[in-house]
Amino acid sequence: MAPGPMPSALTFELLGKCSVTKARAATLHLPHGPVPLPIFMPVATQASLKGLTPDQLEDQGCRLCLNNTYHLGLKPGQATLDAIGGAHKLQSWPHNILTDSGGFQMVSLLKLAKVTEEGVRFLSPHDGSPMLLTPEHSISLQNSIGSDIIMQLDDVIATTSPDLARMKEAMERSVRWLDRCIQAHKYPERQNLFCIIQGGLDLDLRRQCTAEMVARDTPGIAIGGLSGGEEKDSYCKVVDTCTGLLPEKKPRYVMGVGYPEDLVVSVALGADMFDCVWPTRTARFGNAITAKGVLNIRNAVYSEDFGPIEEGCMCTCCRPTSEGGLGITRAYIYHVTAKETAGAHLLTMHNVYYQLNLMRLVREAIMEDRYPQFVKDFFGTLYKWEKERYPQWAVTALKGVGVDLMSE
């Protein structure tokens, strides 16, 4: 039996819809200010984005970032979070925070994590003592963190798992755990609990789970359990199937997605929110994300290249000093990426800006109802208009929502 509708601490304001694809533009009004949708959320795992201070993250235009419940629960721990008054104060972040439930880390980081109906049993990474993360404990931690969006604890298994019975069990358990999360949630008037649709790559399980989750009327809805190594074709089918069954007036969050072409296609399939560690992680390997693809600035060809990381980019790093930026050159980044942390810091700044700006451009195109052309130009620029290089999964998925990448 599904509980009654939850109070909501958000307002979803739909501003525009693409007349061809399923893309939407909206404003999500959250307790710490409005957030433009579609949005990419940078991941600040331990309440700090690796390589950026909170004001630098703010300067790149970020208004909603992701913190990790599992890591914050271990350190600084719940008592400290309660004492300081939550993660916004801990990290001096005046904008919105979304926290995951901690379940994914259990399963991905910990050997010997065992999922039972009660919760996730695991051994403490600190002292090896047995521990249990229940839906109630996950919500209690997130209530202490004080994040604007909190996620249910779900039963996550790899989408590539061949065990359909286990997949069905995980999907059904995720629904039961959502009911426990709703009961445990102390502050629905100031924190928004999102449910998470599971069901692997089986579209019938996904449909069944979507119906159950929608019935529980949480303020927002996530599509989980993807980005785990499945084929992109399968990923697109799941996203397309789920968004087709979701209410129009709620935000839709596809977890763990961050490659630029994945974002552009997923928006066309009707998704609004995304997060991924890739843009910041890849910066630490010397990689810059640009409209023409990823450049490894550690490559010696950049040693005497005195242009910006990306021509025309307005991030703090690329913007000329005459316009209040740092005017950093590729040659400088090449010089400092090998040994210095400054290189990773500057590339992180650029990559976060690139992702946020991409979503700004996506939103503008939807509002002006020219998203199909935007998508064609995006892929054309990325692949130098060599259509034989376009990824087949993207061509197929976009064709399914009315955009033919291969036409003139």
C-alpha positions as CSV (number, residue, x, y, z in Angstrom):
1,M,0.0,0.0,0.0
2,A,1.6,3.3,-1.1
3,P,1.6,6.1,1.5
4,G,-0.3,9.4,0.7
5,P,1.3,12.2,-1.2
6,M,4.3,13.8,0.3
7,P,4.7,17.5,1.1
8,S,7.1,19.0,-1.4
9,A,10.0,21.5,-0.8
10,L,10.3,22.2,-4.6
11,T,8.3,23.8,-7.4
12,F,8.8,22.5,-10.9
13,E,8.1,25.3,-13.5
14,L,8.0,24.0,-17.0
15,L,9.1,26.8,-19.4
16,G,9.4,25.2,-22.8
17,K,9.1,21.9,-24.7
18,C,10.8,20.8,-27.9
19,S,8.2,20.4,-30.6
20,V,10.0,17.4,-32.1
21,T,12.0,15.6,-29.4
22,K,11.0,15.0,-25.7
23,A,13.4,17.7,-24.5
24,R,12.1,20.1,-21.8
25,A,13.3,23.4,-20.3
26,A,12.3,24.3,-16.8
27,T,13.2,26.0,-13.6
28,L,13.4,23.9,-10.4
29,H,12.8,26.1,-7.4
30,L,14.6,24.6,-4.4
31,P,15.2,25.7,-0.8
32,H,18.6,27.3,-1.7
33,G,17.4,29.0,-4.9
34,P,16.3,28.4,-8.4
35,V,18.1,25.9,-10.7
36,P,17.8,26.0,-14.5
37,L,16.9,22.6,-16.1
38,P,18.3,20.7,-17.9
39,I,21.2,20.7,-15.5
40,F,24.5,18.9,-15.0
41,M,25.5,18.5,-11.4
42,P,29.2,18.4,-10.5
43,V,30.1,15.8,-7.9
44,A,31.7,17.1,-4.7
45,T,32.1,13.7,-3.0
46,Q,33.5,14.7,0.4
47,A,31.7,18.0,0.5
48,S,34.5,19.5,-1.7
49,L,34.8,19.4,-5.4
50,K,38.3,18.1,-6.0
51,G,40.4,21.0,-7.2
52,L,37.9,23.9,-6.7
53,T,36.9,26.1,-3.8
54,P,33.2,26.7,-3.2
55,D,33.4,30.2,-4.6
56,Q,35.2,29.0,-7.7
57,L,32.5,26.4,-8.2
58,E,29.9,29.2,-7.8
59,D,31.8,31.4,-10.3
60,Q,31.5,28.6,-13.0
61,G,27.7,29.0,-12.6
62,C,27.0,25.9,-10.4
63,R,23.8,26.2,-8.4
64,L,23.3,22.5,-7.5
65,C,26.1,20.1,-6.7
66,L,26.2,16.5,-5.4
67,N,27.6,15.3,-2.1
68,N,28.0,11.7,-1.0
69,T,26.1,10.4,2.0
70,Y,28.4,7.4,2.5
71,H,31.6,9.5,2.7
72,L,30.1,12.3,4.8
73,G,28.6,9.7,7.2
74,L,32.0,8.3,7.8
75,K,33.8,11.6,8.0
76,P,33.0,14.1,9.5
77,G,30.2,11.8,10.8
78,Q,26.6,12.5,11.8
79,A,27.3,14.1,15.2
80,T,29.6,16.7,13.6
81,L,27.0,17.4,10.8
82,D,24.3,17.9,13.5
83,A,26.6,20.1,15.6
84,I,27.5,22.4,12.6
85,G,24.0,22.4,11.2
86,G,24.5,20.4,8.0
87,A,26.7,20.3,4.9
88,H,25.8,23.8,3.5
89,K,27.5,25.3,6.6
90,L,30.3,22.7,6.6
91,Q,31.4,23.6,3.1
92,S,30.3,27.3,3.1
93,W,28.0,26.5,0.1
94,P,25.1,28.9,-0.2
95,H,23.4,27.0,-3.1
96,N,21.6,23.6,-3.4
97,I,23.0,20.2,-2.6
98,L,21.8,16.8,-3.7
99,T,22.9,13.7,-1.8
100,D,22.9,10.1,-2.9
101,S,21.8,7.5,-0.5
102,G,25.2,5.8,0.1
103,G,24.0,2.5,-1.2
104,F,25.9,2.6,-4.5
105,Q,29.2,3.1,-2.6
106,M,28.5,0.2,-0.4
107,V,28.1,-2.1,-3.4
108,S,30.9,-0.6,-5.6
109,L,33.6,0.2,-3.0
110,L,33.2,-2.6,-0.4
111,K,34.0,-6.2,-0.8
112,L,31.7,-8.4,1.1
113,A,28.7,-6.0,1.0
114,K,25.6,-8.1,1.4
115,V,22.1,-6.9,0.7
116,T,19.3,-8.2,2.8
117,E,15.7,-7.0,3.3
118,E,16.9,-5.1,6.3
119,G,19.5,-3.1,4.4
120,V,23.1,-3.3,3.2
121,R,25.5,-5.2,5.5
122,F,29.2,-4.4,5.2
123,L,32.5,-4.2,7.1
124,S,33.6,-0.8,8.2
125,P,36.5,0.4,6.0
126,H,38.0,1.9,9.2
127,D,38.2,-1.0,11.6
128,G,36.5,-4.0,9.9
129,S,33.6,-4.1,12.3
130,P,30.2,-5.3,10.9
131,M,27.9,-2.4,9.9
132,L,24.4,-2.1,8.5
133,L,23.0,0.7,6.3
134,T,19.2,0.6,6.4
135,P,16.8,2.9,4.5
136,E,16.0,4.6,7.8
137,H,19.7,5.2,8.6
138,S,20.4,6.6,5.1
139,I,17.5,9.1,5.5
140,S,18.6,10.0,9.0
141,L,22.1,10.8,7.7
142,Q,20.7,12.8,4.8
143,N,18.4,14.7,7.2
144,S,21.6,15.6,9.2
145,I,23.4,16.6,6.0
146,G,20.5,18.9,5.2
147,S,20.7,18.5,1.5
148,D,17.9,20.0,-0.7
149,I,17.4,16.8,-2.6
150,I,17.8,13.4,-0.9
151,M,17.8,10.0,-2.5
152,Q,16.1,6.9,-1.4
153,L,18.2,3.9,-0.5
154,D,17.8,1.5,-3.4
155,D,19.0,-2.0,-4.2
156,V,21.6,-1.5,-6.9
157,I,23.0,-4.3,-9.0
158,A,24.9,-4.0,-12.3
159,T,22.7,-3.6,-15.3
160,T,24.9,-6.2,-17.0
161,S,23.9,-8.9,-14.5
162,P,22.4,-11.9,-16.3
163,D,20.4,-12.9,-13.2
164,L,16.8,-11.7,-14.0
165,A,15.4,-13.1,-10.8
166,R,17.9,-11.0,-8.8
167,M,17.1,-8.0,-10.9
168,K,13.3,-8.4,-10.2
169,E,14.1,-8.8,-6.5
170,A,16.2,-5.6,-6.5
171,M,13.5,-3.7,-8.3
172,E,10.7,-4.8,-5.9
173,R,12.9,-4.3,-2.8
174,S,13.7,-0.7,-4.0
175,V,10.0,0.0,-3.9
176,R,9.6,-1.4,-0.4
177,W,12.7,0.5,0.7
178,L,11.2,3.7,-0.7
179,D,8.1,3.2,1.6
180,R,10.5,2.9,4.5
181,C,12.4,6.0,3.4
182,I,9.2,8.0,3.2
183,Q,8.2,6.9,6.7
184,A,11.7,7.8,8.1
185,H,12.0,11.2,6.4
186,K,11.7,13.9,9.1
187,Y,11.8,17.1,7.1
188,P,9.7,16.7,3.9
189,E,8.8,20.4,4.0
190,R,12.5,21.4,3.5
191,Q,14.2,18.4,1.9
192,N,12.9,16.7,-1.3
193,L,13.0,12.9,-1.4
194,F,13.4,11.4,-4.9
195,C,12.5,7.8,-5.6
196,I,14.8,5.7,-7.9
197,I,13.4,3.5,-10.7
198,Q,15.3,0.2,-11.0
199,G,14.8,-2.9,-13.2
200,G,18.1,-3.3,-15.1
201,L,17.7,-3.4,-18.9
202,D,14.4,-5.3,-18.8
203,L,11.8,-2.8,-20.1
204,D,8.9,-4.7,-18.4
205,L,10.6,-4.5,-15.0
206,R,11.3,-0.8,-15.6
207,R,7.6,-0.2,-16.6
208,Q,6.4,-2.0,-13.5
209,C,8.8,-0.1,-11.2
210,T,8.0,3.2,-12.8
211,A,4.2,2.7,-12.1
212,E,5.0,1.8,-8.4
213,M,7.3,4.7,-7.9
214,V,5.0,7.3,-9.6
215,A,2.2,6.1,-7.3
216,R,4.2,7.2,-4.3
217,D,4.2,10.8,-5.5
218,T,7.7,11.9,-4.4
219,P,8.7,15.4,-5.4
220,G,11.1,14.1,-8.1
221,I,12.0,10.9,-9.8
222,A,15.4,9.3,-10.7
223,I,16.2,6.6,-13.2
224,G,18.9,4.6,-11.5
225,G,21.1,1.6,-12.1
226,L,22.5,2.8,-15.5
227,S,25.9,3.9,-16.6
228,G,27.3,0.6,-15.3
229,G,28.9,-0.6,-18.5
230,E,25.7,-1.5,-20.5
231,E,25.5,-0.9,-24.2
232,K,24.4,2.7,-25.0
233,D,21.5,1.4,-27.1
234,S,20.1,-0.4,-24.1
235,Y,20.7,2.7,-21.9
236,C,18.7,4.9,-24.4
237,K,15.8,2.4,-24.5
238,V,15.5,2.4,-20.7
239,V,15.6,6.2,-20.4
240,D,13.1,6.6,-23.3
241,T,10.7,4.0,-21.8
242,C,10.8,5.5,-18.3
243,T,10.4,9.2,-19.3
244,G,7.4,8.2,-21.4
245,L,5.6,7.0,-18.2
246,L,6.6,9.9,-15.9
247,P,4.4,12.8,-14.9
248,E,5.2,16.0,-16.8
249,K,5.4,18.3,-13.8
250,K,8.2,16.6,-11.9
251,P,12.0,16.7,-12.4
252,R,13.6,13.6,-14.0
253,Y,17.1,12.7,-12.9
254,V,19.3,10.1,-14.7
255,M,22.0,9.1,-12.4
256,G,25.7,8.8,-13.3
257,V,25.6,10.4,-16.8
258,G,28.3,12.9,-17.9
259,Y,29.8,12.5,-21.3
260,P,28.6,15.5,-23.4
261,E,27.0,13.4,-26.2
262,D,25.2,11.3,-23.5
263,L,23.8,14.5,-22.0
264,V,22.6,15.9,-25.4
265,V,20.9,12.6,-26.3
266,S,19.4,12.0,-22.8
267,V,17.8,15.5,-22.9
268,A,16.2,14.6,-26.2
269,L,14.9,11.5,-24.6
270,G,13.1,13.6,-21.9
271,A,15.6,13.7,-19.0
272,D,16.4,16.9,-17.0
273,M,19.1,16.2,-14.4
274,F,22.5,14.4,-14.6
275,D,25.6,13.9,-12.5
276,C,29.0,12.3,-13.0
277,V,32.5,12.4,-11.7
278,W,34.1,12.1,-15.1
279,P,34.6,15.8,-16.0
280,T,36.5,16.5,-12.8
281,R,38.3,13.1,-12.7
282,T,39.4,13.4,-16.3
283,A,40.8,16.9,-15.6
284,R,43.3,15.3,-13.1
285,F,44.7,13.2,-16.0
286,G,45.3,16.4,-18.1
287,N,42.2,16.2,-20.2
288,A,40.2,19.2,-21.3
289,I,36.6,18.8,-22.6
290,T,35.9,21.0,-25.7
291,A,33.2,21.2,-28.3
292,K,35.6,19.4,-30.7
293,G,36.3,16.5,-28.3
294,V,38.6,15.8,-25.4
295,L,42.2,17.2,-25.6
296,N,45.0,15.7,-23.6
297,I,47.0,18.8,-22.7
298,R,49.9,16.6,-21.5
299,N,50.6,16.0,-25.1
300,A,53.9,17.7,-26.2
301,V,52.1,19.3,-29.2
302,Y,50.7,21.8,-26.7
303,S,54.1,22.8,-25.3
304,E,54.3,26.0,-27.3
305,D,50.6,26.5,-28.0
306,F,49.8,30.0,-26.6
307,G,46.0,29.8,-27.3
308,P,43.4,29.2,-24.6
309,I,42.3,25.7,-23.7
310,E,39.2,26.3,-25.9
311,E,38.9,29.3,-28.3
312,G,35.9,31.4,-27.2
313,C,35.4,29.7,-23.9
314,M,34.3,32.1,-21.1
315,C,35.4,30.0,-18.1
316,T,37.6,31.8,-15.6
317,C,40.6,29.9,-17.0
318,C,40.2,30.6,-20.7
319,R,38.7,34.1,-20.5
320,P,41.3,36.8,-21.3
321,T,42.7,39.0,-18.5
322,S,41.1,42.0,-20.2
323,E,37.7,40.5,-19.4
324,G,38.5,39.5,-15.8
325,G,39.7,36.0,-16.6
326,L,43.1,34.3,-16.0
327,G,44.0,34.1,-19.7
328,I,45.7,30.7,-19.2
329,T,47.3,29.1,-22.2
330,R,47.6,25.5,-23.3
331,A,51.3,25.8,-23.0
332,Y,51.1,26.8,-19.4
333,I,48.7,23.9,-18.6
334,Y,51.1,21.6,-20.4
335,H,53.9,22.9,-18.3
336,V,52.1,22.4,-15.0
337,T,50.0,19.3,-15.5
338,A,52.9,16.8,-15.1
339,K,53.9,17.6,-11.6
340,E,51.8,20.6,-10.2
341,T,48.3,20.5,-8.8
342,A,47.6,23.8,-10.5
343,G,47.2,22.1,-13.9
344,A,44.5,19.8,-12.6
345,H,42.9,22.7,-10.7
346,L,42.7,24.9,-13.9
347,L,41.4,22.0,-16.1
348,T,38.8,21.2,-13.5
349,M,37.6,24.8,-13.6
350,H,37.4,24.6,-17.4
351,N,35.7,21.2,-17.5
352,V,33.0,22.1,-15.0
353,Y,32.3,25.3,-16.9
354,Y,32.1,23.4,-20.2
355,Q,29.5,21.0,-18.8
356,L,27.4,23.7,-17.2
357,N,27.6,26.0,-20.3
358,L,26.7,23.0,-22.6
359,M,23.5,22.7,-20.5
360,R,22.9,26.4,-20.7
361,L,23.1,26.2,-24.5
362,V,20.8,23.1,-24.5
363,R,18.3,25.0,-22.5
364,E,18.3,28.1,-24.8
365,A,17.9,25.9,-27.8
366,I,14.8,24.2,-26.2
367,M,13.3,27.5,-25.2
368,E,13.7,28.8,-28.7
369,D,12.4,25.5,-30.1
370,R,15.5,24.7,-32.2
371,Y,16.8,21.7,-30.3
372,P,16.9,19.3,-33.3
373,Q,19.2,21.7,-35.2
374,F,21.3,22.2,-32.0
375,V,21.8,18.4,-31.7
376,K,22.9,18.2,-35.4
377,D,25.4,21.1,-34.9
378,F,26.7,19.6,-31.7
379,F,27.5,16.2,-33.3
380,G,28.8,17.9,-36.5
381,T,31.3,20.0,-34.5
382,L,32.3,17.0,-32.3
383,Y,33.0,14.7,-35.3
384,K,34.1,17.3,-37.8
385,W,30.9,16.6,-39.8
386,E,32.3,13.2,-40.7
387,K,28.9,11.4,-40.4
388,E,30.4,7.9,-40.7
389,R,32.1,8.6,-37.3
390,Y,28.8,9.4,-35.5
391,P,28.1,6.8,-32.9
392,Q,25.4,4.4,-34.1
393,W,23.6,4.3,-30.7
394,A,23.2,8.1,-30.8
395,V,21.9,8.1,-34.5
396,T,19.4,5.4,-33.6
397,A,18.2,7.0,-30.3
398,L,17.8,10.4,-31.9
399,K,15.9,9.0,-34.9
400,G,13.5,7.5,-32.4
401,V,12.6,11.0,-31.2
402,G,12.4,12.6,-34.6
403,V,16.0,13.8,-35.3
404,D,17.8,12.3,-38.3
405,L,21.5,13.0,-37.7
406,M,22.4,11.6,-41.1
407,S,20.1,13.9,-43.2
408,E,21.4,17.1,-44.7
